[in-house]
Amino acid sequence: MSTQKILRGLNQNVSFVSNSPLYDYFEALYTYGDAGPPAYVIFNNVNYTNPENLGNMSDISAELAQFNDTIIAPIYSWVGPF
């Protein structure tokens, strides 16, 4: 398995047209929400047929769920049902 650091960029609203549905959504989230933007964990070059890799990915999801102060539940992962 491999990991890659994804650098934080500009605010999401910079890339949307003003008064578009996504712009309004992120503007409301920024103004009223405490959750912040969604976060994604992306795995590169993973052999999904290897059960050990799927187990590791499931473990990572479970460990992320333990960060109650910084990550708000629920955490969705396709690995468990797969």
Secondary structure, DSSP 4 states (H G I P E B T S, - for coil): -B--PPPP-S-GGGGS-TTSHHHHHHHHHHHH-SS-S------BS--TT-HHHHHHHHHHHHHHTT-TTTSPSP---STTT-
